[in-house]
Amino acid sequence: MTRRDFAWRGIGVGAFATAIALGLTIRPGEEAVLGLPAFGLALFGLVLIVQGRRVPAALRVERGRHRALAQTIRDRRRRR
């Protein structure tokens, strides 16, 4: 793995640890206020831990102008 991959996975570990810390500080009755953001942060951290640097690349592709290019090519091939 490259340094950049380790960096993204490290960010994931940090996000997951922060979510765990938030989860442990929640008092009864506050679950709705902090529970859902902590859960989302934990999921985000787990995705970064597992996928590493592929996550930012996938987000970049999704935001790009040509995100539908692969589907367009498949549709054209099916029509032939």
N, C-alpha and C positions, 0 to 999 in steps of 0.2 A: 504494500500500500504506500501511497505517496504521502508527503507531508500535508498536502491539501486535503486528502481523504481523511487523515487523522484529525485535522482541524475541524472538519465538518462533523465527524463522529464525536469529537470532544464537545462541540457546541450541543450536540444531541444529548450527551451525558449531562452537561450542565443544565439544559432545559428540563430533563427528566428529574434530576436531583432537586431543582427548584420546585417542580410540581409536587414532588414527594414532601418537601419541606412545607409547602403551602397546605398540602393535605393533612399534615400532622398538626398544623396550627389552627385548623378549623374547629370552632366551638360548636356545640349542638345548637341548631337553629340557624346557623350561618351557611349551611351546606349549599343553598341555592346561590348565594352571593359569590363564594370563592370556589365551590366545588366544581362547577362546570368549566371555568377558565383553567383550573388546575388540571382537570382531566384532559382538556384540549392541549395544554402545554405538554402533558405527559405523552400523549399520542404523537405530537409533533417531534418530541425528543426521541421516541422510539423509532419513528420513521427515519430520522437523521442517523441514529445509531446503526440501523440495518442497511440503509441505502447509501449513506455517506455522501459523496459529492455528486451523485446522480440526481439528487433532489433539486438543487439549484438549476442544473441543466434542464431538467424536465419543466420546471417553472418558467425558465427562459423560453423554451419551445412553446409552451402554452400561451405565453403573452405575445409571441411573435406573429407577424402578419401571415406566415405560411403554415399555421398550425393545422389547417384543413387540407394541406397538400397531399398527404398520404391517402386520405380518404377519397379525394378527387381522383387520384391516379387509379385506385382500386375500382371506383365507379366507372371510369372510362374503359378499363380493361374488361369489366363485366359486360358492358354494352357491346363490345366487339363480337 
